[in-house]
Amino acid sequence: MIQEKKFRELQQFCNDHEVILVAVSKTKPVEDIKSLYDLGQRVFGENKVQELVDKAAQLPEDTEWHLIGHLQTNKVKQVLPHVHLIHSIDSIRLLNEIEKEAGKLNKKVSVLLQLKIASEDTKYGLSREEADKLVQDYIDGAFPHIIISGLMGMASFSENMEIVRKEFRQLKDYYLLLKLGVLSIHKSFNILSMGMSGDFKLAVEEGSNMIRVGSLLFGER
Ligand SMILES: *Cc1c(COP(=O)(O)O)cnc(C)c1O
């Protein structure tokens, strides 16, 4: 069941703050996605390749699909024709694979670097050092078929909003450091993807311009 009233409110909030809303539809049926599509939503986020590809086939062409979950290198080829933005670059190996497959398709692929910002142990994400290295390789021309469009991060699942705020702020600071520094001539570096159902307001306060919201729109999973 989609939460129409919540969607309207969130749409207004995103308009007011110039934030892009990614409706996270993972595990939810195609009918729910169509309902939201009919209300005007065009950007949807999935965390599994097969699910994204299956759903993409059942929605209109102008639906924009974002991959927000960990991407295995052996699934890159399958997802590239359908995906508008990959939020979850968490290794150089993955970026190399995307470069290779995008080259074969003669296509440019937009991605975000996923940074590990949570204090709790999380499986996926780049450290600052890894991200620095990757960005340097990018500047040096190692990835001609890739556009690094920004950064993504997930804060700790914590009740303590000051911890969450601090993590968002760290990501924002790094984003600005790159944007105003080594990537300043790369105008397409302009997305800061942070904030989910429980913390999107805080994330936007801290400078997010893309939020990934699931349960608030589609109900609990
Ligand atoms: C599931 C998921 C979300 C959405 O989470 P909700 O709490 O349902 O809003 C956002 N980002 C990522 C990476 C996710 O996996």
The ligand as a Tripos MOL2 file, in Angstrom:
@<TRIPOS>MOLECULE
LIG
   15    15     1     0     0
SMALL
NO_CHARGES

@<TRIPOS>ATOM
      1 C1         16.4260    0.4130    1.8760 C.3       1 LIG1
      2 C2         17.3250    1.5690    1.6130 C.ar      1 LIG1
      3 C3         16.8730    2.8990    1.7410 C.ar      1 LIG1
      4 C4         15.4660    3.2620    2.1820 C.3       1 LIG1
      5 O1         15.2640    2.9490    3.5220 O.3       1 LIG1
      6 P1         13.9100    3.3760    4.2820 P.3       1 LIG1
      7 O2         14.3030    3.4010    5.7020 O.co2     1 LIG1
      8 O3         12.8920    2.3520    3.9610 O.co2     1 LIG1
      9 O4         13.5180    4.7320    3.7900 O.co2     1 LIG1
     10 C5         17.7560    3.9170    1.4380 C.ar      1 LIG1
     11 N1         19.0250    3.6600    1.0300 N.ar      1 LIG1
     12 C6         19.4960    2.4210    0.9050 C.ar      1 LIG1
     13 C7         20.9010    2.2190    0.4690 C.3       1 LIG1
     14 C8         18.6700    1.3280    1.1970 C.ar      1 LIG1
     15 O5         19.1540    0.0810    1.0640 O.3       1 LIG1
@<TRIPOS>BOND
     1     1     2 1
     2     2     3 ar
     3     2    14 ar
     4     3     4 1
     5     3    10 ar
     6     4     5 1
     7     5     6 1
     8     6     7 2
     9     6     8 1
    10     6     9 1
    11    10    11 ar
    12    11    12 ar
    13    12    13 1
    14    12    14 ar
    15    14    15 1
@<TRIPOS>SUBSTRUCTURE
     1 LIG1         1 GROUP 0 **** ****
